[in-house]
């Protein structure tokens, strides 16, 4: 049933509470430590804290580090954690065992796989990406253009598309790699993973996916799509904690030939032989670089205990219910402020977030006026509803199905409506910008 389109359903808070009572994922909320009085709709930027994480991190600090000391590289399996946890992430992205390894940051992991992909297509001088990608992806690709083009006499060319419809116009026999974000960080618009990968392959290029806003929010089937490489983060919907490591996926068919950009000692075939020359490890392990950040890895390890119990299809069903409910309430309760839903209304094209902006038709003292999205967001955060703002004009609301409820959605829209009705957002304190928005 679509909450947004069902004429038989009257949506009120009691309806939302009934949906929560029937929710098969409702029990997962108790596995997270959420502050009282907070509706947390920013899990698409930083996931909530799993209750088990502090104790597990303390165990790593006090026992594995404090007591085990350097012995824990063997006794606690520290050295193998990047591959072991990669295998635990694999089912969440449609990957096989031995295809996923932990990286450092998503930026460095993208650099690793983008260089490797371009090296697998020598003679092709074009990298394709999207203008609306998260900026770090575009910045990293600038470095890849220079490095990968060094042997060809100059930087590779970069072609940017605005949306999926533009892709066929830029694909040609000169394109080496296409790098796209599966779910757009601003609007939540989602690509058809399999269809885009097929079109890229028909042009003879390789497909690299950024899954930062996908993993833990929507089902992903990299193997089924036939993709080549992927990277993603673990601190958003996977709840690994601030600074938790990225992951790298390399299709098994590419692993023997792939040459990553950074050839560090943990990616060496025999790292403790301490030889002078690099010899790549077998498989995806060659994409490792140096010492893993084990305290951050510990946070991720605890969160993956939660994910081992999650039905991903049920997760997607709830995600769509939450986002449809939010869109429906915005349409009915915020219409007089000309609030625009920027995210796709077609559920198959929407991730687990909804972005809003204000139109220009509002009036004050007989003059047109547009509400300040940043100030409005700060005002609702002041009331305990936490989303975020992306310049120049988008308010983002993320719906992490494991801990966001239907009543949370109702309460969030109620607070947003009250802030707009009372014009609380006009208070000067809400216009002050912090270093992070």
Phi and psi in degrees as a GROMACS rama.xvg file:
@    title "Ramachandran Plot"
@    xaxis  label "Phi"
@    yaxis  label "Psi"
@TYPE xy
-93.2162  118.784  UNK-2
-63.938  -28.9168  UNK-3
-77.838  -21.1928  UNK-4
-122.068  -8.64474  UNK-5
-74.5951  115.651  UNK-6
-75.0827  -16.3415  UNK-7
-82.5984  -16.1429  UNK-8
-98.3936  119.061  UNK-9
-90.1767  120.388  UNK-10
-92.318  116.698  UNK-11
-140.279  -178.852  UNK-12
-66.0363  -32.9455  UNK-13
-64.3969  -37.8345  UNK-14
-61.3213  -43.2766  UNK-15
-62.8618  -41.0263  UNK-16
-64.2527  -36.1938  UNK-17
-66.8556  -39.6275  UNK-18
-62.5422  -38.5564  UNK-19
-65.2247  -39.4427  UNK-20
-64.756  -29.0902  UNK-21
-95.859  2.77114  UNK-22
-75.4795  118.972  UNK-23
-67.4983  -16.1048  UNK-24
-98.7149  2.98078  UNK-25
-58.1125  -34.1529  UNK-26
-64.926  -20.9719  UNK-27
-67.8646  -23.9041  UNK-28
-57.9812  -33.9399  UNK-29
-71.0643  -10.2147  UNK-30
-91.6932  8.4028  UNK-31
-124.87  146.768  UNK-32
-98.1784  89.7256  UNK-33
-101.053  134.117  UNK-34
-62.3394  144.125  UNK-35
-64.0896  141.604  UNK-36
78.2067  10.9959  UNK-37
-115.707  133.084  UNK-38
-103.49  110.372  UNK-39
-98.5721  106.736  UNK-40
-119.047  38.5515  UNK-41
-128.203  24.3611  UNK-42
-68.132  -12.5935  UNK-43
-78.6747  -2.92456  UNK-44
-116.904  -44.5964  UNK-45
-148.542  118.624  UNK-46
-68.9123  160.28  UNK-47
-71.2697  164.066  UNK-48
-82.4641  118.394  UNK-49
-65.6307  141.248  UNK-50
-60.6012  -31.0599  UNK-51
-79.7605  -11.1504  UNK-52
-65.97  -48.9785  UNK-53
-56.4308  -42.0385  UNK-54
-66.8748  -38.0627  UNK-55
-69.9652  -41.5575  UNK-56
-64.0363  -39.8537  UNK-57
-63.1401  -37.8665  UNK-58
-61.4539  -44.2235  UNK-59
-62.083  -41.0959  UNK-60
-69.9056  -51.7098  UNK-61
-78.8904  -40.2607  UNK-62
-95.7024  -57.0105  UNK-63
-67.1615  -44.3281  UNK-64
-83.9208  -52.732  UNK-65
-64.762  -41.9426  UNK-66
-99.8149  -45.6682  UNK-67
-72.4947  -28.7072  UNK-68
51.2517  -142.114  UNK-69
-66.9979  -17.2469  UNK-70
-61.8757  -22.4778  UNK-71
-69.1854  -16.1552  UNK-72
-58.3677  -33.7229  UNK-73
-98.4497  -52.4785  UNK-74
-66.2231  -36.3409  UNK-75
-99.2748  2.84123  UNK-76
71.0907  26.7547  UNK-77
-57.3129  -42.724  UNK-78
-64.2901  -31.8298  UNK-79
-91.4039  -0.641556  UNK-80
-55.8706  -43.4055  UNK-81
-58.205  -36.0759  UNK-82
-81.5  -38.8836  UNK-83
-63.4408  -43.4912  UNK-84
-74.8121  -28.4734  UNK-85
-59.7756  -40.3261  UNK-86
-65.4257  -28.3172  UNK-87
-78.4632  -27.5056  UNK-88
-76.9426  -29.3775  UNK-89
-49.4268  -46.4691  UNK-90
-63.3307  -21.6908  UNK-91
-78.0408  -14.2393  UNK-92
-126.133  13.8732  UNK-93
69.5443  39.1826  UNK-94
-115.643  162.01  UNK-95
-92.7998  163.372  UNK-96
-61.6405  141.693  UNK-97
84.6649  7.07453  UNK-98
-109.53  -7.88326  UNK-99
-125.222  138.069  UNK-100
-140.24  148.34  UNK-101
-71.4306  144.398  UNK-102
-112.988  -150.464  UNK-103
-102.145  -108.797  UNK-104
-87.5131  164.173  UNK-105
-63.4493  -32.9839  UNK-106
-62.9853  -48.6827  UNK-107
-67.6656  -34.2474  UNK-108
-68.0657  -37.9607  UNK-109
-63.0616  -40.8922  UNK-110
-58.7702  -44.184  UNK-111
-56.9996  -52.212  UNK-112
-78.2253  -32.6368  UNK-113
-67.0463  -40.5632  UNK-114
-65.275  -44.1745  UNK-115
-59.8118  -41.106  UNK-116
-65.8745  -43.9895  UNK-117
-64.3336  -34.0636  UNK-118
-67.6016  -23.6077  UNK-119
-80.9544  -5.42478  UNK-120
-127.894  62.0025  UNK-121
-63.5591  145.616  UNK-122
91.5462  -16.3067  UNK-123
-96.3679  134.954  UNK-124
-119.445  16.9667  UNK-125
-125.393  134.672  UNK-126
-112.808  130.186  UNK-127
-107.162  135.782  UNK-128
-145.793  -170.607  UNK-129
-114.852  137.612  UNK-130
-59.4343  -32.0387  UNK-131
-89.997  10.4594  UNK-132
-64.4684  158.887  UNK-133
-57.2285  133.673  UNK-134
-53.9972  -34.3073  UNK-135
-60.1186  -32.5589  UNK-136
-62.0871  -42.8076  UNK-137
-69.9799  -37.3818  UNK-138
-63.9374  -45.068  UNK-139
-61.3226  -40.6451  UNK-140
-65.5958  -28.3634  UNK-141
-60.2816  -42.2822  UNK-142
-66.651  -37.6401  UNK-143
-64.1458  -41.3549  UNK-144
-54.2323  -45.0264  UNK-145
-70.4931  -47.1268  UNK-146
-67.9046  -47.9989  UNK-147
-70.9417  -21.9113  UNK-148
-90.189  -2.4285  UNK-149
-59.5633  -40.1633  UNK-150
-78.726  -10.5698  UNK-151
-104.1  9.06644  UNK-152
89.7226  9.93826  UNK-153
162.801  163.97  UNK-154
-56.7611  147.666  UNK-155
-69.4959  160.92  UNK-156
-87.8985  144.647  UNK-157
-114.569  129.638  UNK-158
-115.468  131.368  UNK-159
-112.215  135.152  UNK-160
-105.491  162.191  UNK-161
-97.3463  -29.2199  UNK-162
-162.366  -179.856  UNK-163
-59.1295  -32.3071  UNK-164
-63.2387  -23.8698  UNK-165
-83.7972  -10.4678  UNK-166
-60.8711  -47.5427  UNK-167
-62.7334  -25.3885  UNK-168
-70.819  -23.3227  UNK-169
-106.941  -10.2672  UNK-170
-78.4195  135.638  UNK-171
-161.344  -178.443  UNK-172
-75.5735  2.78287  UNK-173
-99.9654  -3.45255  UNK-174
-85.3363  124.009  UNK-175
-88.7155  -47.7125  UNK-176
-142.643  142.989  UNK-177
-116.77  126.894  UNK-178
-119.163  114.929  UNK-179
-133.921  151.759  UNK-180
-91.3877  124.37  UNK-181
-60.0228  -48.018  UNK-182
-117.883  121.481  UNK-183
-64.6893  133.391  UNK-184
-68.2439  -24.1892  UNK-185
-91.1954  -50.2552  UNK-186
-101.518  -17.1911  UNK-187
80.1118  4.9797  UNK-188
-65.2181  135.626  UNK-189
-115.639  131.936  UNK-190
-75.5883  155.549  UNK-191
-80.6432  101.296  UNK-192
-57.169  -47.3483  UNK-193
-70.5573  -42.9969  UNK-194
-66.351  -43.5943  UNK-195
-65.0193  -43.3143  UNK-196
-59.85  -42.4415  UNK-197
-59.9128  -45.2629  UNK-198
-64.5531  -38.4092  UNK-199
-64.9619  -43.5948  UNK-200
-65.8418  -35.4692  UNK-201
-62.3148  -25.713  UNK-202
-87.5476  0.57049  UNK-203
83.7749  8.51395  UNK-204
-97.1989  170.851  UNK-205
-104.497  151.31  UNK-206
-111.965  123.099  UNK-207
-115.074  125.423  UNK-208
-109.746  136.744  UNK-209
-97.3829  116.404  UNK-210
-106.518  20.13  UNK-211
-56.8633  -37.0818  UNK-212
-102.947  15.6399  UNK-213
-112.261  -51.7929  UNK-214
-61.9533  127.964  UNK-215
84.7385  -0.414201  UNK-216
-121.394  -39.4742  UNK-217
-136.101  152.214  UNK-218
-64.1901  137.581  UNK-219
-127.752  133.967  UNK-220
-128.819  81.9073  UNK-221
-63.9466  -43.1535  UNK-222
-65.0038  -43.8232  UNK-223
-62.3092  -31.7588  UNK-224
-80.7975  -16.2861  UNK-225
74.3525  25.1509  UNK-226
-68.0612  170.919  UNK-227
-107.031  -49.9662  UNK-228
-140  156.076  UNK-229
-155.143  154.061  UNK-230
-135.56  164.255  UNK-231
-169.025  168.681  UNK-232
-107.003  167.071  UNK-233
-122.008  4.49299  UNK-234
-98.8613  -3.57089  UNK-235
-89.6806  -107.757  UNK-236
-66.7528  -21.6259  UNK-237
-81.4343  -11.5486  UNK-238
63.3935  35.327  UNK-239
-76.9456  -13.6946  UNK-240
104.363  158.424  UNK-241
-58.4559  126.349  UNK-242
82.6288  7.31419  UNK-243
-64.9908  153.278  UNK-244
-71.8764  159.64  UNK-245
-79.5093  176.346  UNK-246
-132.208  156.178  UNK-247
-125.35  130.28  UNK-248
-115.481  130.622  UNK-249
-128.252  121.076  UNK-250
-55.0288  138.861  UNK-251
-54.2394  -33.7594  UNK-252
-67.2518  -17.9535  UNK-253
-99.9197  -11.8734  UNK-254
-64.7763  -34.5066  UNK-255
-71.5818  -27.7234  UNK-256
-103.553  -16.9846  UNK-257
-65.47  135.65  UNK-258
-120.714  100.361  UNK-259
-66.9437  161.681  UNK-260
-69.1956  -41.0637  UNK-261
-106.189  115.855  UNK-262
-105.52  75.9961  UNK-263
-86.94  172.947  UNK-264
-72.4201  -25.345  UNK-265
-75.2559  -13.2781  UNK-266
-95.4274  6.24235  UNK-267
-80.4978  148.479  UNK-268
-62.1808  -34.3557  UNK-269
-138.238  72.3969  UNK-270
-60.3462  -28.7052  UNK-271
-96.4221  12.6925  UNK-272
-82.6541  -19.9723  UNK-273
54.8931  42.6533  UNK-274
-73.0155  162.596  UNK-275
-82.108  -20.2739  UNK-276
-113.029  145.371  UNK-277
-78.3054  132.651  UNK-278
-129.608  118.371  UNK-279
-67.5682  142.158  UNK-280
-65.9584  160.577  UNK-281
-69.7123  146.104  UNK-282
67.1068  -155.39  UNK-283
-69.3606  -16.2838  UNK-284
-60.204  -21.8734  UNK-285
-66.5528  -13.9982  UNK-286
-85.4166  -2.93882  UNK-287
-70.2685  153.738  UNK-288
-118.813  -72.5108  UNK-289
-135.304  -161.035  UNK-290
-58.4793  124.502  UNK-291
-67.7297  150.603  UNK-292
-82.9403  87.5714  UNK-293
-69.0369  -25.9818  UNK-294
-70.739  -36.5138  UNK-295
-70.7456  -37.3532  UNK-296
-60.648  -35.7878  UNK-297
-62.9283  -40.1385  UNK-298
-62.2895  -42.2692  UNK-299
-64.496  -40.8017  UNK-300
-57.8537  -42.3287  UNK-301
-66.2482  -39.4081  UNK-302
-68.4947  -33.0734  UNK-303
-68.6263  -20.1203  UNK-304
-63.0747  -36.078  UNK-305
-66.9771  -46.7755  UNK-306
-67.4495  -21.0639  UNK-307
-62.8128  -20.0587  UNK-308
-103.901  4.89889  UNK-309
-94.1575  132.717  UNK-310
-86.5351  112.309  UNK-311
-68.054  -29.7698  UNK-312
-69.797  -41.2431  UNK-313
-64.0865  -36.1352  UNK-314
-60.4985  -46.1411  UNK-315
-66.2804  -40.4541  UNK-316
-59.6193  -43.336  UNK-317
-69.6447  -39.7042  UNK-318
-54.1163  -45.7647  UNK-319
-67.5035  -37.6083  UNK-320
-61.9409  -43.7123  UNK-321
-65.3982  -45.9155  UNK-322
-69.6344  -37.3874  UNK-323
-65.0766  -40.6826  UNK-324
-61.226  -45.8854  UNK-325
-60.9159  -46.9938  UNK-326
-61.4556  -42.9833  UNK-327
-62.3435  -43.4995  UNK-328
-67.5975  -38.7915  UNK-329
-61.463  -44.6217  UNK-330
-60.0911  -41.2545  UNK-331
-87.5215  -31.7082  UNK-332
-104.383  -18.2462  UNK-333
-116.046  12.0518  UNK-334
-60.132  -35.8168  UNK-335
-69.873  -12.495  UNK-336
-100.028  10.5638  UNK-337
55.103  49.9157  UNK-338
-84.9722  125.06  UNK-339
-100.94  129.902  UNK-340
-82.9797  111.449  UNK-341
-85.293  -28.0288  UNK-342
-69.8297  154.646  UNK-343
-59.7538  138.824  UNK-344
-84.7556  -21.8289  UNK-345
-73.9564  117.731  UNK-346
-60.0749  -34.8629  UNK-347
-67.1732  -15.9282  UNK-348
-107.108  9.67303  UNK-349
-120.409  133.62  UNK-350
-76.9516  -144.163  UNK-351
-110.015  37.9612  UNK-352
-143.381  159.051  UNK-353
-132.289  131.992  UNK-354
-109.98  140.063  UNK-355
-123.539  151.06  UNK-356
-142  159.6  UNK-357
-92.3235  138.33  UNK-358
-79.4376  -174.732  UNK-359
-107.777  17.3136  UNK-360
-100.645  1.48478  UNK-361
-66.1295  154.215  UNK-362
-127.008  143.127  UNK-363
-146.695  125.023  UNK-364
53.7592  37.3601  UNK-365
78.3954  3.45775  UNK-366
-116.651  146.247  UNK-367
-62.1531  144.386  UNK-368
-152.43  143.349  UNK-369
-115.774  132.44  UNK-370
-65.2759  151.288  UNK-371
-87.7205  108.286  UNK-372
-59.5763  -37.337  UNK-373
-63.9484  -48.0634  UNK-374
-64.7899  -38.992  UNK-375
-61.5896  -43.9495  UNK-376
-61.7102  -43.9627  UNK-377
-62.6765  -35.2442  UNK-378
-68.2246  -40.437  UNK-379
-74.9795  -30.2616  UNK-380
-61.8185  -39.0956  UNK-381
-61.6  -20.134  UNK-382
-99.5207  7.78169  UNK-383
94.201  6.29604  UNK-384
-105.913  107.901  UNK-385
-102.162  110.61  UNK-386
-122.517  -153.564  UNK-387
-151.202  177.509  UNK-388
-125.795  137.62  UNK-389
-125.286  122.331  UNK-390
-59.2352  146.665  UNK-391
-91.3552  -15.9108  UNK-392
-153.229  20.2919  UNK-393
-108.199  131.011  UNK-394
-95.994  125.814  UNK-395
-108.081  139.632  UNK-396
-130.661  117.462  UNK-397
-101.498  141.236  UNK-398
-120.392  93.1268  UNK-399
-82.9798  108.124  UNK-400
-64.0571  -20.2872  UNK-401
-71.8264  -24.2813  UNK-402
-134.926  -3.99313  UNK-403
-93.2491  133.101  UNK-404
-107.333  169.151  UNK-405
-66.8414  -36.7851  UNK-406
-68.3111  -29.8364  UNK-407
-58.2048  -44.3601  UNK-408
-62.314  -46.1926  UNK-409
-58.1345  -48.6543  UNK-410
-64.727  -37.1853  UNK-411
-63.0973  -45.6459  UNK-412
-67.5899  -35.0231  UNK-413
-62.0263  -42.5914  UNK-414
-66.1658  -43.5992  UNK-415
-60.8458  -41.87  UNK-416
-62.4894  -42.8937  UNK-417
-67.5429  -39.8069  UNK-418
-62.0693  -38.5626  UNK-419
-72.2682  -41.8964  UNK-420
-66.3833  -39.7131  UNK-421
-87.5429  -9.61946  UNK-422
57.9535  33.3488  UNK-423
-57.9602  -31.5683  UNK-424
-60.9876  -16.221  UNK-425
-74.2585  -12.4769  UNK-426
-60.0879  133.932  UNK-427
-54.7921  -31.5952  UNK-428
-62.1665  -25.3368  UNK-429
-84.0105  -8.52479  UNK-430
-90.5931  -13.9512  UNK-431
-73.3699  129.194  UNK-432
-100.728  133.83  UNK-433
-86.6443  177.461  UNK-434
-65.5972  -29.3318  UNK-435
-117.08  126.862  UNK-436
